[in-house]
Amino acid sequence: MSESCYLRRVKSLLYALLAGLAAASSSAAQRIVPRTMKPVATVDERFQSFNVEMVEVTGGRFWKPYKDVGAILNAPPTQLANQPAGIDPRLFQQRAPIDLSNARLRTLAAALGPAYLRVSGTWANTIYFHDAESKPPVTPPAGFNGVLTRGQWKGVVDFSRVARLPIVTSFAVSEGTRNAAGVWTPAQARAFVAYTKSIGGTIAAAEFMNEPTYAVIGGVPKGYDAVAYGRDLAVFRPFLREALPDAILLGPGSVGEGVALGGSGIPMLKSEDLLVHAGAVDAFSYHFYGGVSQRCGGGTGAMTTATTTTAAAALSEDWLTRTQKVEAFYRSLRDKFQPGKPIWLTETADAACGGNPWGATFLDSFRDLEQLGRLAQKGVQVVAHNTLTASDYGLIDETTLTPRPNYWAALLWKKLMGTTVLQPDQSSAAPLHLYAHCMQGRPGGVVLLAINTDRAAAHTIELSAASARYTLSAHTLESATVQLNGRDLAMIGEGIPSLLAVPAAAGTVTFAPASITFLAMPSANNVSCTVHSRELIAR
């Protein structure tokens, strides 16, 4: 017997033992009846989306992966072009432009559709669009930190079209875009939009700028404040309505509030002040990171924080509930300034500054799916993961294009979870978190997502219906390889494998320690899981 077969056999025996122990105490397990679950929200069909940073498109300096982090202190802290101001340049690594024509990357991205492709980030605030077929300037024009060519942007548009991913973006706002009075002008934006349309691109939604709460990092003029932001929006809004009449105006796209990323010394504008002057948007957007990564929290960068976490605390309620706290903070601002507008989370991952060392492992899949489950229940319409490939929080390894555990978690969510959100049980609580949606493509069907964050003990429920079970686990929590029902998930050549379930009978269902399970019940006969679900919620 091979070692892998032996390990699978041992794991199966352990699961059986856990199931037997759980059955002995099944009277304490909560009973779940999918047929009677009530709808609590609906989300966009592109609820789960993702980002490609503008600096990936142009090439430039982005967060150095942890495998290279030892080199950080060996470089002199000299400020360089094409990176945010005020952050230690030793935290970054030079990258060539991303190859969006790569067939494997397109296959992996398309499998997560329908989704939005957000192309933005701090670097987008200072990018110069070279609207010509001639060779671009070696040095960006005054007032800009980087150059985007027609060919590079065409690569984004082609990728978007082939993978069926409408684009979400933001615009340059640095000093090179402004008139003598310091007011933003749409000249660069107009050329950018016109070229996008000329090559068949679709910009579905746009923010004015990336993260205006940290505008000073984004290259705006010295002294930029909420009044200046409102003045700029008064120019940007009519431009967008004329140039992209069907695009959704998102804003403000703030970050760093609700859970403070404090101690940085970087001046910060408050969202409330921005919103006083901003005027109306079509959807309220914000960004969320529960903390900053160890790159910036360890003393080498400007953004130190008290909210940096550790791998030991990555399954704690404190860490997993931060997304709710920040959503509640921004929801209160939405209610005050933009009542009734949809909420979009347009950039998120485990930690700012490129993600933590375990962001590329199975350990972060708990946070990732917890965030989707919690925000869907709140009716947040879109959650865009940062990033598709870059640095440690990428869904895909940028060098090998190997899907990481979060990619497989995202693929299961996309395959199974529909747009109608259900309430599984009012008593659902740690360490077994339960989320439910109507099943994708199966009227009347229900999917229950069970996340056991207990590292030591199995937990059970009593389920009234038979199901198809998809359990994600790993040999160790910080493994870069994830297993589906005990088998390693990996590409088959250049193709994505079928995600196959195992049958589970109605009755006691056991969830192993530190595991994630989707239970698909296509025959649940839930009346809310129909085309009329929105009307049912409205009642």
Residue pairs with C-beta under 8 A, 6 or more apart in sequence:
1 9
7 475
8 486
8 487
11 486
12 486
14 512
15 510
15 512
18 458
18 510
18 512
19 508
19 510
21 458
22 29
22 458
22 459
22 460
22 508
22 510
23 460
23 508
23 510
25 460
26 460
26 462
26 508
29 460
29 461
29 462
29 508
30 425
30 427
30 428
30 461
30 462
31 461
31 462
31 463
31 464
32 424
32 425
32 434
32 448
32 461
32 462
32 463
32 464
33 464
33 465
34 436
34 446
34 448
34 463
34 464
34 465
34 521
34 524
34 526
35 446
35 464
35 465
35 524
35 525
35 526
36 526
37 422
37 423
37 424
37 436
37 446
37 526
37 528
38 422
38 423
38 528
39 420
39 421
39 422
39 423
39 438
39 528
39 533
39 536
39 537
40 377
40 379
40 421
40 422
40 423
40 537
41 376
41 377
41 378
41 379
41 420
41 421
41 537
42 379
42 419
42 420
42 421
42 533
42 534
42 537
43 376
43 379
43 380
43 381
43 382
43 419
43 421
44 342
44 381
44 382
44 419
45 114
45 419
46 113
46 114
46 115
46 116
46 166
46 382
47 372
47 376
47 381
47 382
47 383
47 419
48 112
48 115
48 372
48 383
48 385
48 410
48 413
48 414
49 115
49 116
49 117
49 118
49 168
49 382
49 383
49 384
49 385
50 109
50 112
50 115
50 116
50 117
50 118
50 384
50 385
50 386
50 387
50 388
50 395
51 117
51 118
51 119
51 120
51 121
51 347
51 384
51 385
51 386
51 387
51 388
52 98
52 100
52 117
52 118
52 119
52 156
52 387
52 388
52 389
52 390
53 62
53 119
53 120
53 121
53 123
53 386
53 387
53 390
54 119
54 120
54 121
54 123
54 124
54 127
54 146
54 148
55 61
55 62
55 82
55 95
55 121
55 123
55 146
56 62
56 95
56 97
56 98
56 387
56 389
56 390
57 97
57 98
57 100
57 119
57 148
57 152
57 153
57 155
57 156
58 82
58 97
58 123
58 127
58 146
58 147
58 148
58 149
58 152
59 94
59 95
59 96
59 97
60 82
60 83
60 94
60 95
60 123
60 146
61 80
61 82
61 83
61 89
61 92
61 93
61 94
61 95
62 92
62 93
62 95
62 123
62 354
62 390
62 391
63 91
63 92
63 93
63 293
63 295
63 353
63 354
63 355
63 390
63 391
63 392
64 71
64 72
64 90
64 91
64 92
64 93
64 295
64 354
64 391
65 93
65 354
65 391
65 392
65 398
66 295
66 357
66 392
68 93
69 295
72 88
72 90
72 91
72 295
72 300
73 90
73 300
75 89
75 90
76 90
77 88
77 89
77 90
78 89
79 85
79 89
80 89
80 92
81 140
81 145
81 146
82 123
82 126
82 140
82 145
82 146
83 89
83 92
83 123
83 145
84 122
84 123
84 217
84 218
85 216
85 217
85 219
86 216
86 217
86 266
86 302
87 217
87 296
87 301
87 302
87 303
88 300
88 301
88 302
90 300
91 295
91 296
91 300
91 301
91 353
91 354
95 390
95 398
97 152
97 155
98 389
98 390
98 398
99 105
100 106
100 155
100 156
100 158
100 159
101 155
101 158
101 159
102 401
103 494
104 401
104 491
104 494
105 389
105 396
105 401
106 159
106 162
106 163
107 494
107 495
107 496
108 396
108 401
108 403
108 407
108 496
109 117
109 159
109 163
109 165
109 388
110 162
110 163
110 164
110 165
111 411
111 414
111 496
112 395
112 407
112 410
112 411
112 414
113 163
113 164
113 165
113 414
114 164
114 165
115 165
115 414
116 165
116 166
116 167
116 168
116 204
116 205
116 382
116 384
117 156
117 159
117 160
117 163
117 165
117 166
117 167
117 168
118 167
118 168
118 169
118 346
118 347
118 384
119 156
119 167
119 168
119 169
120 168
120 169
120 170
120 207
120 210
120 346
120 347
121 210
121 347
121 386
122 210
122 211
122 214
122 217
122 218
123 145
123 146
124 169
124 170
124 171
124 172
124 210
125 170
125 172
125 173
125 174
125 209
125 210
125 218
125 219
125 220
126 140
126 144
126 145
126 146
126 172
126 174
126 176
126 218
126 219
127 144
127 145
127 146
127 147
127 148
127 172
128 140
128 141
128 144
128 146
128 147
128 148
128 172
128 176
128 188
129 148
129 153
129 172
129 188
129 191
129 192
129 195
130 136
130 137
130 147
130 148
130 149
130 150
131 150
131 191
131 192
131 195
132 150
133 150
136 147
136 149
137 147
140 146
140 147
140 176
141 176
142 175
142 176
143 174
143 175
143 176
143 177
143 178
144 172
144 174
144 176
145 174
145 219
150 195
153 192
153 195
153 196
154 199
156 167
156 201
157 167
157 196
157 199
157 200
157 201
159 165
160 166
160 167
160 201
160 202
161 200
161 201
161 202
166 202
166 203
166 204
166 205
167 196
167 201
167 202
167 203
167 204
168 203
168 204
168 205
168 206
168 207
168 250
168 346
168 384
169 203
169 206
169 207
170 206
170 207
170 208
170 209
170 210
170 253
171 177
171 188
171 189
171 192
171 206
171 208
171 209
171 236
172 188
172 189
173 184
173 208
173 209
173 215
173 218
173 219
173 220
173 232
174 218
174 219
174 220
175 219
175 220
175 221
176 188
177 184
177 185
177 187
177 188
177 189
178 184
178 185
178 221
179 185
182 221
182 228
183 231
183 232
183 235
184 231
184 232
184 235
184 236
185 235
186 235
186 236
186 239
186 243
189 236
189 239
189 243
190 239
190 243
193 203
193 243
193 244
194 243
196 203
203 244
203 247
204 246
204 247
204 248
205 247
205 248
205 249
205 250
205 282
205 283
205 344
206 240
206 244
206 247
206 248
206 249
206 250
207 250
207 251
207 252
207 253
207 285
207 346
208 232
208 233
208 236
208 251
208 253
209 215
209 218
209 220
209 232
209 253
210 218
210 253
211 217
211 218
211 253
211 254
211 255
211 256
211 287
212 218
212 229
212 252
212 253
212 254
212 269
212 274
213 252
213 254
213 255
213 256
213 257
213 268
213 269
213 270
213 271
213 274
214 255
214 256
214 266
214 268
214 269
215 224
215 229
215 269
216 224
216 266
216 267
217 266
220 228
221 228
224 269
225 269
225 273
226 269
226 270
226 273
226 274
226 276
226 277
227 277
229 252
229 269
229 274
229 277
229 278
230 274
230 276
230 277
230 278
230 279
231 277
233 251
233 277
233 278
233 279
234 279
237 249
237 279
240 247
240 249
241 249
248 282
248 283
249 281
249 282
249 283
250 281
250 282
250 283
250 284
250 285
250 344
250 346
251 278
251 281
251 284
251 285
252 271
252 274
252 275
252 278
252 281
252 285
252 286
253 285
253 286
253 287
253 346
253 347
254 271
254 274
254 286
254 287
254 330
255 261
255 286
255 287
255 288
255 289
255 347
255 352
256 268
257 270
257 271
257 326
257 329
257 330
258 288
258 325
258 326
258 327
258 328
258 329
258 330
259 290
259 291
259 307
259 322
259 325
259 326
260 305
260 306
260 307
261 289
261 291
261 292
261 303
261 305
261 307
261 352
262 305
262 306
263 304
263 305
263 306
264 302
264 303
264 304
264 305
265 302
266 302
266 303
271 286
271 330
271 333
272 333
272 336
272 337
275 333
275 336
275 337
275 338
276 337
278 337
280 338
281 338
281 341
282 341
282 342
283 341
283 342
283 343
283 344
283 381
284 330
284 333
284 334
284 338
284 341
284 342
284 343
284 344
285 343
285 344
285 345
285 346
286 326
286 330
286 343
286 344
286 345
286 346
287 345
287 346
287 347
287 348
288 322
288 323
288 326
288 327
288 345
288 347
288 348
289 348
289 349
289 350
289 351
289 352
290 307
290 309
290 319
290 322
290 323
290 350
290 351
290 367
291 297
291 305
291 307
291 308
291 309
291 322
291 351
291 352
292 301
292 303
292 304
292 305
292 307
292 308
292 351
292 352
292 353
293 308
293 350
293 351
293 352
293 353
293 354
293 355
293 356
293 359
293 392
294 308
294 356
294 357
295 301
295 353
295 354
296 302
296 303
296 304
296 305
296 352
296 353
297 303
297 304
297 305
297 308
297 353
298 304
301 353
303 352
303 353
307 322
308 351
309 316
309 319
309 351
309 356
311 356
311 357
311 358
311 363
311 477
311 478
313 319
314 358
314 363
314 364
314 366
314 367
315 363
315 366
315 453
315 455
315 514
317 430
319 367
320 366
320 367
320 370
320 433
320 453
321 374
323 348
323 370
323 371
323 374
323 375
324 374
324 375
324 378
327 343
327 345
327 374
327 375
327 378
327 380
330 343
331 343
331 378
334 341
334 343
342 381
343 378
343 379
343 380
343 381
344 380
344 381
344 382
344 384
345 375
345 380
345 382
345 383
345 384
346 382
346 384
347 384
347 386
348 371
348 383
348 384
348 385
348 386
349 355
349 359
349 385
349 386
349 387
349 393
350 356
350 358
350 359
350 364
350 367
350 368
350 393
351 359
351 393
354 390
354 391
354 392
354 393
355 364
355 391
355 392
355 393
355 394
356 364
356 392
357 392
358 364
358 477
358 478
359 392
359 393
359 406
360 392
360 393
360 394
360 397
360 404
360 405
360 406
360 480
361 404
361 405
361 474
361 477
361 478
361 479
361 480
362 405
362 472
362 473
362 474
362 476
362 477
362 478
362 479
362 480
362 481
362 482
363 477
363 478
364 393
364 405
364 406
365 405
365 406
365 408
365 409
365 472
365 482
365 516
366 451
366 453
366 514
366 516
368 385
368 406
368 409
368 410
369 409
369 413
369 449
369 451
369 516
370 433
370 451
371 383
372 383
372 413
372 417
373 433
373 435
373 449
373 451
374 435
375 383
376 417
376 421
376 435
376 437
377 421
377 423
377 435
379 421
385 393
385 395
385 406
385 410
386 393
387 393
387 394
387 395
388 394
388 395
388 396
389 395
389 396
389 397
389 398
389 401
390 398
391 398
394 404
395 403
395 404
395 406
395 407
395 410
396 402
396 403
396 404
396 407
397 403
397 404
402 490
402 491
403 411
403 489
403 490
403 491
404 480
405 472
405 474
405 479
405 480
405 481
405 482
408 472
408 482
408 484
408 489
408 499
409 472
409 482
409 516
411 496
411 499
412 470
412 472
412 499
412 518
414 440
415 440
415 499
416 437
416 439
416 440
416 447
416 470
416 518
416 520
417 437
417 439
417 440
417 447
417 449
417 518
418 437
418 438
418 439
418 440
418 441
418 447
418 529
419 437
419 438
420 437
420 438
420 528
420 529
420 533
420 534
421 436
421 437
422 436
422 437
422 438
422 446
422 526
422 528
422 529
423 436
424 434
424 435
424 436
424 448
425 434
428 434
430 453
431 452
431 453
431 454
431 457
431 459
432 450
432 451
432 452
432 453
432 454
432 459
432 461
432 511
433 450
433 451
433 453
434 448
434 449
434 450
434 451
434 461
435 448
435 449
435 451
436 446
436 447
436 448
436 449
437 446
437 447
437 449
438 445
438 446
438 447
438 526
438 528
438 529
438 533
439 445
439 446
439 447
439 520
439 521
439 522
439 524
439 529
440 447
442 522
442 529
443 529
443 530
443 531
444 522
444 523
444 524
444 525
444 526
444 527
444 529
444 530
445 520
445 521
445 522
445 523
445 524
445 526
445 529
446 465
446 521
446 524
446 526
446 529
447 518
447 519
447 520
447 521
448 463
448 467
448 518
448 519
448 521
449 516
449 517
449 518
449 519
450 461
450 509
450 511
450 516
450 517
450 519
451 516
451 517
452 458
452 459
452 511
452 512
452 513
452 514
452 515
452 516
452 517
453 514
454 513
454 514
455 477
455 513
455 514
456 513
457 513
458 510
458 511
458 512
458 513
459 510
459 511
460 508
460 509
460 510
460 511
461 508
461 509
461 511
462 507
462 508
462 509
463 504
463 506
463 507
463 508
463 509
463 519
464 506
465 506
465 521
465 523
465 524
466 503
466 504
466 505
466 506
466 521
466 523
467 503
467 504
467 506
467 509
467 519
467 520
467 521
468 501
468 502
468 503
468 504
468 519
468 520
468 521
468 522
469 485
469 501
469 502
469 503
469 504
469 509
469 517
469 518
469 519
469 520
470 484
470 485
470 499
470 501
470 517
470 518
470 519
470 520
471 484
471 485
471 486
471 511
471 512
471 515
471 516
471 517
471 518
472 482
472 483
472 484
472 515
472 516
472 517
473 482
473 483
473 486
473 512
473 514
473 515
473 516
474 481
474 482
474 483
475 481
475 483
477 514
481 488
481 489
481 490
482 488
482 489
483 489
484 499
484 500
485 500
485 501
485 502
489 497
489 499
490 497
491 497
501 520
504 519
509 519
511 517
528 536
